[in-house]
Amino acid sequence: TSYAQLLAATCLSKLVSRASPLPIEQRIDIRNYILNYVASQPKLAPFVIQALVQVIAKITKLGWFEVLKDQLIFRDIIADVKKFLQGTVDHYIIGVMILSELTQEMNLVDYSRPSAKHRKIATSFRDTSLKDILMLACSLLKELLAKPLTLQDQRQQSLAMQLLKLVLNCLNFDFIGNSADESADDLCTVQIPTNWRTIFLEPETLDLFFDLYHSLPPMLSQLALSCLVQFASTRRSLFSNPERAKYLGNLIKGVKQILENPQGLADPGNYHEFCRFLARLKTNYQLGELVMVKDYPEVIQLIANFTITSLQHWEFAPNSVHYLLTLWQRMVASVPFVKTAEPHLLDTYAPEITKAYITSRLECVPVVIRDGLEDPLDDTATVFQQLEQLCTVSRCEYEKTCTLLVQLFDQNAQNYQKLLHSSSRNPLEITVQEGCLAWLVYFVGTFVGGRLTYTSTDEHDAMDGELSCRVFQLISLMDAQLPQSSNEKVELAILWFLDQFRKTYVGDQLQHTSKVYARMSEVLGITDDNHVLETFMTKIVTNLKYRGRCEPVISRTLQFLNDLSVGYPFYCIWHSILFENNKLVKIEAVKFMLQNHTSKHFPFLSVSDNYSLSDLRCRTMFYTALTRLLMVDLGEDEDEFENFMLPLTVSFESVSQIFNSSFEQEEAKRMLIGLARDLRGIAFALNTKTSYTMLFDWIYPAYISVLQRAIELWYREPACTTPILKLMAEFMQNRSQRLNFDVSSPNGILLFREASKMICTYGNQILSLGTLSKDQVYPLKLKGISICYSALKSALCGNYVSFGVFKLYGDNHFDNVLQAFVKMLLSVSHSDLLQYRKLSQSYYPLLECLTQDHMSFITSLEPRVLIYILTSISEGLTAVDTIVSSSCCASLDYIVTYLFKHLAKEGKKTLRCREISQDGQRLLHFMQQNPEVLQQV
């Protein structure tokens, strides 16, 4: 059967691909047998032929440089293929398939083999055969086109498809070994070899593929367009200036023909490839070259009309629109650099493109809501990408864009107000208006943010002020409806706008006199960025108070607060206030947050059953930002810090009381999860020794014992243990040397003892769970182990604990935590170590730390543990993750260096050296007993 033949072909493929190759005579026999087999049975199933052809390609590639009887025996493949081209149509197709598969195989990197050998083979194939293959394919396509095409003939269609695939494989070849990332489609340049110039200089070459596009059915014509995309991407240096202008003229002439006869573009495949083709024109040619082309005015008008039509059909091929917007974005961005007298006409068409995008998105809102379709706004990644492209286009003739946007915004805002005050409020109409307003706010944010990417003037800043006024007025209108109603999409759009405004007009010293504030001062009383900050903070507090149940809005609001807290405003603007008024935190909203961060004022901080445990994650970011604000003026004021920590103190005291009575587990658990997340956020923001010491004195010893108890009780519940372990890992981080306590302080040792207790408790308890199912092993066990390893690594590398002290004074906390490390490690399989990224990224750096500073511990391990560790290093060396592979290299280096130093000391034979090298002797003895371990590495 066909499936038996496929299995045989697959086995042959594996056989010829082995690292130790078959004898050359056997490979020649296999190749010749397959060639004869497919020649005698051309009507085999297509997938069988494909598999057999693949075997021929692999044999040819791997034996490319092999010689038999003074002949490069595997290079006569093109001569063999030409015999197929003299047979029937079926033989013809097989011959083309062999060349196509060979070209693809030569270009395919096999990472199990040396890359240098691959490049040597690929380069030789490029220089000796690839040009001939491309010329052969083009000549065969010309022959095919010269005959009357019978589109119903499946064999003729199949032949055309294989020939086009062959050409595409030739043009996709990695000519210079740069292994271009296919995801970076818009940056691709095809590095055509210089000796191919003659093919590309012939106008008939491009005409052939444009004619094929017009003649073939959609499934095949899109392949012709794919080839044209590569032709348009040919490197500029292949041509002289006149030649390049002529070549570009032929490409533009083809574009004009396609747009004048657009029937084929109704096919999604053709449409997508044509959009890619247009984008590549601007990628490889300058605007100054494009405007010099004879038909430029007509073509740019056709492209503009095509783009406008595409944007109006918003539901059709959104991925293709990316390429059209890329074309216009790059053309508009090039306008300042055009030095030719010829008009580029972008000031005519760019505003039309912007208008088409804006109006089409507003028109889609009622359709989406009434028909229940998928909302484009839900795909935020695509929306933001398109808006980023549009912001450049919109800055061309910015006055027209702003006039349109002001008109649409006023119209929609008035309609919205009328609906709100109407006696018969129509919820559907209100939702439609809110959807339109969301889009308009996104547009305003985009155009304001576009100031950073385009040359701007005072007039443009004044227009930004006009637009921004309307959004700030909308904020007041939306917040006035709280807490009765709220629209998530509008709120997310407003936050996007505020962030764009912050990046553009807040913080830079040059912007205090910006014209953007002139109009805002008249309408809103906002005169500078200090007032804007007050508006920002008021909006943040409003969202946190009233939108606690809307996780996306809360999350984005906290991200905005976090961005503000790390950026310029709070550390520069407020410092200027400090010097003027001797009082820093003047903004009332900030003072309110610092003094009232409780669930009473901010419902999202609640630990009630109404909120899921995953909702508590946002608390970490909230407290990080809040602590940064506190730190601005904290200094060494311990009373201020105690007041800030008061809500957490009350919560910890409550948990302590619950623990000391017959407690309600669920309530205590939720409180502790919230507290752990809060404290982690606080600890993350405290990057000075003084502030960190305040936190340590607050939590130790009273409250850290509560966390220890929680780990003992709820080790089976990762929702509880993960935040607590992450908190401990954060505590162990010696970021900015914050853990370098005073010489008279034992805090470093005390902190390590607590971490040791927690890791040992968790490790012993988690191992008592026994065997876990595949879907449970990571959340219940491996995730916690990875956090423990991360915490231990931070402690070992932090340089704030002298670990020799523990042994000296008979303290076993250090030994215990190392034994816990070993126990947890042995419960994890080698495959899991590399399969779970977070686990491998915590284990291997920890192992590097141990081999660097604690080889006496490594040498004291049992042989089975040492074998496990060395095997894990061996497997990690080939990992794709550079963190893993580099840590493995370092660990191996430390182990081998340790052995070398021991052997060097052994050679001296002095009594002192023999006494101090017992650890090294153990390791050497182990290596002698297990020589295969290092050999494997």
ChimeraX attribute file (.defattr): number of C-alpha atoms within 10 A of each C-alpha:
attribute: neighborCount
match mode: 1-to-1
recipient: residues
	/A:1	6
	/A:2	13
	/A:3	11
	/A:4	10
	/A:5	17
	/A:6	18
	/A:7	13
	/A:8	14
	/A:9	21
	/A:10	16
	/A:11	13
	/A:12	17
	/A:13	20
	/A:14	11
	/A:15	15
	/A:16	20
	/A:17	15
	/A:18	9
	/A:19	9
	/A:20	8
	/A:21	14
	/A:22	13
	/A:23	9
	/A:24	16
	/A:25	10
	/A:26	12
	/A:27	19
	/A:28	18
	/A:29	11
	/A:30	17
	/A:31	22
	/A:32	13
	/A:33	13
	/A:34	18
	/A:35	20
	/A:36	11
	/A:37	14
	/A:38	20
	/A:39	17
	/A:40	11
	/A:41	12
	/A:42	17
	/A:43	13
	/A:44	15
	/A:45	14
	/A:46	12
	/A:47	13
	/A:48	21
	/A:49	24
	/A:50	17
	/A:51	20
	/A:52	24
	/A:53	25
	/A:54	23
	/A:55	27
	/A:56	26
	/A:57	24
	/A:58	20
	/A:59	21
	/A:60	23
	/A:61	21
	/A:62	17
	/A:63	19
	/A:64	19
	/A:65	15
	/A:66	14
	/A:67	13
	/A:68	10
	/A:69	6
	/A:70	7
	/A:71	11
	/A:72	13
	/A:73	17
	/A:74	22
	/A:75	19
	/A:76	11
	/A:77	17
	/A:78	15
	/A:79	9
	/A:80	14
	/A:81	19
	/A:82	14
	/A:83	13
	/A:84	21
	/A:85	17
	/A:86	11
	/A:87	13
	/A:88	11
	/A:89	16
	/A:90	20
	/A:91	21
	/A:92	20
	/A:93	22
	/A:94	26
	/A:95	25
	/A:96	27
	/A:97	22
	/A:98	27
	/A:99	26
	/A:100	25
	/A:101	22
	/A:102	25
	/A:103	27
	/A:104	19
	/A:105	18
	/A:106	25
	/A:107	25
	/A:108	14
	/A:109	14
	/A:110	11
	/A:111	8
	/A:112	7
	/A:113	10
	/A:114	10
	/A:115	12
	/A:116	10
	/A:117	11
	/A:118	20
	/A:119	18
	/A:120	14
	/A:121	18
	/A:122	25
	/A:123	18
	/A:124	15
	/A:125	19
	/A:126	22
	/A:127	14
	/A:128	11
	/A:129	14
	/A:130	20
	/A:131	17
	/A:132	14
	/A:133	20
	/A:134	21
	/A:135	15
	/A:136	17
	/A:137	22
	/A:138	20
	/A:139	14
	/A:140	17
	/A:141	19
	/A:142	17
	/A:143	10
	/A:144	16
	/A:145	16
	/A:146	9
	/A:147	8
	/A:148	7
	/A:149	13
	/A:150	11
	/A:151	12
	/A:152	9
	/A:153	9
	/A:154	10
	/A:155	15
	/A:156	17
	/A:157	18
	/A:158	15
	/A:159	21
	/A:160	24
	/A:161	19
	/A:162	24
	/A:163	25
	/A:164	27
	/A:165	23
	/A:166	27
	/A:167	24
	/A:168	24
	/A:169	21
	/A:170	25
	/A:171	24
	/A:172	17
	/A:173	21
	/A:174	21
	/A:175	19
	/A:176	15
	/A:177	16
	/A:178	8
	/A:179	12
	/A:180	14
	/A:181	9
	/A:182	9
	/A:183	8
	/A:184	8
	/A:185	13
	/A:186	17
	/A:187	14
	/A:188	18
	/A:189	18
	/A:190	21
	/A:191	20
	/A:192	24
	/A:193	15
	/A:194	10
	/A:195	10
	/A:196	15
	/A:197	12
	/A:198	9
	/A:199	15
	/A:200	17
	/A:201	16
	/A:202	11
	/A:203	13
	/A:204	14
	/A:205	17
	/A:206	21
	/A:207	15
	/A:208	16
	/A:209	24
	/A:210	22
	/A:211	16
	/A:212	23
	/A:213	21
	/A:214	17
	/A:215	15
	/A:216	21
	/A:217	15
	/A:218	19
	/A:219	14
	/A:220	22
	/A:221	26
	/A:222	25
	/A:223	26
	/A:224	27
	/A:225	26
	/A:226	25
	/A:227	26
	/A:228	25
	/A:229	23
	/A:230	21
	/A:231	24
	/A:232	27
	/A:233	25
	/A:234	21
	/A:235	17
	/A:236	16
	/A:237	11
	/A:238	18
	/A:239	17
	/A:240	10
	/A:241	12
	/A:242	9
	/A:243	13
	/A:244	17
	/A:245	17
	/A:246	16
	/A:247	20
	/A:248	20
	/A:249	19
	/A:250	17
	/A:251	21
	/A:252	22
	/A:253	18
	/A:254	18
	/A:255	19
	/A:256	19
	/A:257	13
	/A:258	18
	/A:259	17
	/A:260	11
	/A:261	11
	/A:262	13
	/A:263	10
	/A:264	20
	/A:265	18
	/A:266	10
	/A:267	14
	/A:268	16
	/A:269	20
	/A:270	22
	/A:271	21
	/A:272	22
	/A:273	23
	/A:274	24
	/A:275	25
	/A:276	26
	/A:277	26
	/A:278	21
	/A:279	27
	/A:280	26
	/A:281	20
	/A:282	22
	/A:283	20
	/A:284	18
	/A:285	17
	/A:286	15
	/A:287	22
	/A:288	19
	/A:289	17
	/A:290	22
	/A:291	19
	/A:292	18
	/A:293	18
	/A:294	12
	/A:295	14
	/A:296	21
	/A:297	16
	/A:298	11
	/A:299	19
	/A:300	19
	/A:301	15
	/A:302	17
	/A:303	20
	/A:304	20
	/A:305	16
	/A:306	16
	/A:307	21
	/A:308	20
	/A:309	15
	/A:310	21
	/A:311	25
	/A:312	18
	/A:313	14
	/A:314	16
	/A:315	14
	/A:316	12
	/A:317	15
	/A:318	17
	/A:319	12
	/A:320	18
	/A:321	20
	/A:322	19
	/A:323	24
	/A:324	25
	/A:325	26
	/A:326	25
	/A:327	24
	/A:328	26
	/A:329	22
	/A:330	18
	/A:331	22
	/A:332	21
	/A:333	17
	/A:334	14
	/A:335	15
	/A:336	9
	/A:337	10
	/A:338	15
	/A:339	9
	/A:340	12
	/A:341	9
	/A:342	14
	/A:343	13
	/A:344	21
	/A:345	13
	/A:346	20
	/A:347	16
	/A:348	13
	/A:349	21
	/A:350	25
	/A:351	21
	/A:352	20
	/A:353	22
	/A:354	25
	/A:355	18
	/A:356	17
	/A:357	22
	/A:358	21
	/A:359	18
	/A:360	18
	/A:361	19
	/A:362	19
	/A:363	13
	/A:364	20
	/A:365	22
	/A:366	17
	/A:367	13
	/A:368	16
	/A:369	16
	/A:370	11
	/A:371	8
	/A:372	9
	/A:373	12
	/A:374	11
	/A:375	14
	/A:376	16
	/A:377	18
	/A:378	10
	/A:379	10
	/A:380	10
	/A:381	10
	/A:382	15
	/A:383	15
	/A:384	15
	/A:385	12
	/A:386	20
	/A:387	21
	/A:388	19
	/A:389	22
	/A:390	24
	/A:391	24
	/A:392	28
	/A:393	32
	/A:394	27
	/A:395	27
	/A:396	22
	/A:397	15
	/A:398	21
	/A:399	15
	/A:400	15
	/A:401	21
	/A:402	20
	/A:403	14
	/A:404	16
	/A:405	20
	/A:406	17
	/A:407	10
	/A:408	18
	/A:409	22
	/A:410	13
	/A:411	11
	/A:412	18
	/A:413	20
	/A:414	13
	/A:415	14
	/A:416	21
	/A:417	13
	/A:418	13
	/A:419	17
	/A:420	15
	/A:421	9
	/A:422	10
	/A:423	8
	/A:424	8
	/A:425	12
	/A:426	11
	/A:427	11
	/A:428	12
	/A:429	16
	/A:430	17
	/A:431	16
	/A:432	21
	/A:433	21
	/A:434	23
	/A:435	24
	/A:436	25
	/A:437	25
	/A:438	22
	/A:439	21
	/A:440	26
	/A:441	27
	/A:442	24
	/A:443	22
	/A:444	27
	/A:445	26
	/A:446	24
	/A:447	27
	/A:448	26
	/A:449	23
	/A:450	23
	/A:451	22
	/A:452	15
	/A:453	12
	/A:454	17
	/A:455	11
	/A:456	13
	/A:457	11
	/A:458	11
	/A:459	13
	/A:460	19
	/A:461	20
	/A:462	18
	/A:463	22
	/A:464	26
	/A:465	21
	/A:466	20
	/A:467	26
	/A:468	23
	/A:469	21
	/A:470	19
	/A:471	23
	/A:472	18
	/A:473	13
	/A:474	18
	/A:475	16
	/A:476	11
	/A:477	14
	/A:478	16
	/A:479	17
	/A:480	11
	/A:481	11
	/A:482	13
	/A:483	11
	/A:484	8
	/A:485	12
	/A:486	16
	/A:487	15
	/A:488	17
	/A:489	19
	/A:490	23
	/A:491	24
	/A:492	20
	/A:493	23
	/A:494	24
	/A:495	23
	/A:496	22
	/A:497	24
	/A:498	22
	/A:499	20
	/A:500	22
	/A:501	21
	/A:502	24
	/A:503	18
	/A:504	16
	/A:505	24
	/A:506	21
	/A:507	20
	/A:508	14
	/A:509	12
	/A:510	9
	/A:511	15
	/A:512	16
	/A:513	12
	/A:514	17
	/A:515	18
	/A:516	25
	/A:517	27
	/A:518	18
	/A:519	21
	/A:520	23
	/A:521	15
	/A:522	11
	/A:523	14
	/A:524	13
	/A:525	12
	/A:526	19
	/A:527	18
	/A:528	19
	/A:529	22
	/A:530	19
	/A:531	13
	/A:532	20
	/A:533	21
	/A:534	17
	/A:535	17
	/A:536	20
	/A:537	19
	/A:538	17
	/A:539	20
	/A:540	21
	/A:541	20
	/A:542	18
	/A:543	21
	/A:544	24
	/A:545	19
	/A:546	20
	/A:547	24
	/A:548	21
	/A:549	15
	/A:550	16
	/A:551	15
	/A:552	15
	/A:553	22
	/A:554	25
	/A:555	20
	/A:556	18
	/A:557	24
	/A:558	25
	/A:559	18
	/A:560	20
	/A:561	22
	/A:562	19
	/A:563	15
	/A:564	22
	/A:565	19
	/A:566	15
	/A:567	14
	/A:568	16
	/A:569	19
	/A:570	20
	/A:571	18
	/A:572	14
	/A:573	17
	/A:574	20
	/A:575	18
	/A:576	14
	/A:577	15
	/A:578	15
	/A:579	10
	/A:580	10
	/A:581	10
	/A:582	10
	/A:583	13
	/A:584	18
	/A:585	19
	/A:586	13
	/A:587	16
	/A:588	12
	/A:589	19
	/A:590	19
	/A:591	13
	/A:592	13
	/A:593	19
	/A:594	19
	/A:595	13
	/A:596	15
	/A:597	20
	/A:598	16
	/A:599	15
	/A:600	11
	/A:601	16
	/A:602	19
	/A:603	18
	/A:604	24
	/A:605	23
	/A:606	19
	/A:607	22
	/A:608	15
	/A:609	10
	/A:610	8
	/A:611	15
	/A:612	11
	/A:613	15
	/A:614	9
	/A:615	19
	/A:616	19
	/A:617	16
	/A:618	21
	/A:619	22
	/A:620	23
	/A:621	22
	/A:622	24
	/A:623	24
	/A:624	26
	/A:625	24
	/A:626	23
	/A:627	22
	/A:628	23
	/A:629	23
	/A:630	20
	/A:631	17
	/A:632	15
	/A:633	17
	/A:634	15
	/A:635	13
	/A:636	12
	/A:637	12
	/A:638	14
	/A:639	10
	/A:640	14
	/A:641	19
	/A:642	15
	/A:643	13
	/A:644	19
	/A:645	18
	/A:646	16
	/A:647	15
	/A:648	19
	/A:649	17
	/A:650	11
	/A:651	16
	/A:652	22
	/A:653	14
	/A:654	14
	/A:655	22
	/A:656	17
	/A:657	13
	/A:658	15
	/A:659	16
	/A:660	9
	/A:661	8
	/A:662	8
	/A:663	13
	/A:664	11
	/A:665	14
	/A:666	11
	/A:667	14
	/A:668	21
	/A:669	20
	/A:670	20
	/A:671	20
	/A:672	23
	/A:673	22
	/A:674	27
	/A:675	26
	/A:676	24
	/A:677	25
	/A:678	24
	/A:679	25
	/A:680	25
	/A:681	24
	/A:682	25
	/A:683	24
	/A:684	21
	/A:685	22
	/A:686	22
	/A:687	19
	/A:688	17
	/A:689	17
	/A:690	16
	/A:691	20
	/A:692	20
	/A:693	17
	/A:694	16
	/A:695	19
	/A:696	16
	/A:697	11
	/A:698	16
	/A:699	16
	/A:700	14
	/A:701	13
	/A:702	13
	/A:703	15
	/A:704	19
	/A:705	15
	/A:706	17
	/A:707	22
	/A:708	19
	/A:709	14
	/A:710	20
	/A:711	23
	/A:712	16
	/A:713	15
	/A:714	16
	/A:715	23
	/A:716	18
	/A:717	14
	/A:718	18
	/A:719	17
	/A:720	22
	/A:721	25
	/A:722	23
	/A:723	24
	/A:724	27
	/A:725	28
	/A:726	19
	/A:727	24
	/A:728	28
	/A:729	21
	/A:730	20
	/A:731	24
	/A:732	25
	/A:733	22
	/A:734	19
	/A:735	17
	/A:736	11
	/A:737	14
	/A:738	17
	/A:739	25
	/A:740	19
	/A:741	16
	/A:742	10
	/A:743	7
	/A:744	6
	/A:745	10
	/A:746	11
	/A:747	20
	/A:748	19
	/A:749	17
	/A:750	14
	/A:751	21
	/A:752	24
	/A:753	18
	/A:754	18
	/A:755	25
	/A:756	24
	/A:757	16
	/A:758	24
	/A:759	28
	/A:760	22
	/A:761	18
	/A:762	25
	/A:763	24
	/A:764	15
	/A:765	16
	/A:766	19
	/A:767	13
	/A:768	9
	/A:769	12
	/A:770	7
	/A:771	10
	/A:772	11
	/A:773	8
	/A:774	8
	/A:775	8
	/A:776	11
	/A:777	14
	/A:778	18
	/A:779	15
	/A:780	21
	/A:781	23
	/A:782	22
	/A:783	16
	/A:784	25
	/A:785	26
	/A:786	23
	/A:787	24
	/A:788	31
	/A:789	25
	/A:790	26
	/A:791	26
	/A:792	27
	/A:793	23
	/A:794	22
	/A:795	23
	/A:796	19
	/A:797	18
	/A:798	17
	/A:799	14
	/A:800	20
	/A:801	20
	/A:802	10
	/A:803	16
	/A:804	9
	/A:805	12
	/A:806	16
	/A:807	12
	/A:808	8
	/A:809	8
	/A:810	8
	/A:811	12
	/A:812	12
	/A:813	20
	/A:814	18
	/A:815	15
	/A:816	15
	/A:817	23
	/A:818	18
	/A:819	16
	/A:820	19
	/A:821	20
	/A:822	15
	/A:823	16
	/A:824	22
	/A:825	20
	/A:826	13
	/A:827	13
	/A:828	14
	/A:829	12
	/A:830	17
	/A:831	10
	/A:832	14
	/A:833	22
	/A:834	21
	/A:835	11
	/A:836	14
	/A:837	14
	/A:838	16
	/A:839	22
	/A:840	21
	/A:841	21
	/A:842	23
	/A:843	26
	/A:844	28
	/A:845	24
	/A:846	24
	/A:847	21
	/A:848	24
	/A:849	21
	/A:850	20
	/A:851	21
	/A:852	18
	/A:853	13
	/A:854	14
	/A:855	17
	/A:856	16
	/A:857	14
	/A:858	19
	/A:859	20
	/A:860	15
	/A:861	15
	/A:862	10
	/A:863	16
	/A:864	10
	/A:865	16
	/A:866	18
	/A:867	17
	/A:868	16
	/A:869	18
	/A:870	20
	/A:871	16
	/A:872	19
	/A:873	25
	/A:874	20
	/A:875	18
	/A:876	25
	/A:877	18
	/A:878	13
	/A:879	16
	/A:880	10
	/A:881	14
	/A:882	13
	/A:883	15
	/A:884	24
	/A:885	21
	/A:886	18
	/A:887	22
	/A:888	25
	/A:889	15
	/A:890	19
	/A:891	23
	/A:892	22
	/A:893	15
	/A:894	19
	/A:895	18
	/A:896	13
	/A:897	13
	/A:898	19
	/A:899	18
	/A:900	14
	/A:901	12
	/A:902	21
	/A:903	15
	/A:904	12
	/A:905	17
	/A:906	15
	/A:907	10
	/A:908	11
	/A:909	10
	/A:910	10
	/A:911	8
	/A:912	10
	/A:913	15
	/A:914	16
	/A:915	9
	/A:916	12
	/A:917	17
	/A:918	15
	/A:919	18
	/A:920	23
	/A:921	17
	/A:922	16
	/A:923	24
	/A:924	18
	/A:925	11
	/A:926	17
	/A:927	17
	/A:928	11
	/A:929	11
	/A:930	13
	/A:931	11
	/A:932	10
	/A:933	17
	/A:934	14
	/A:935	8
	/A:936	10
	/A:937	14
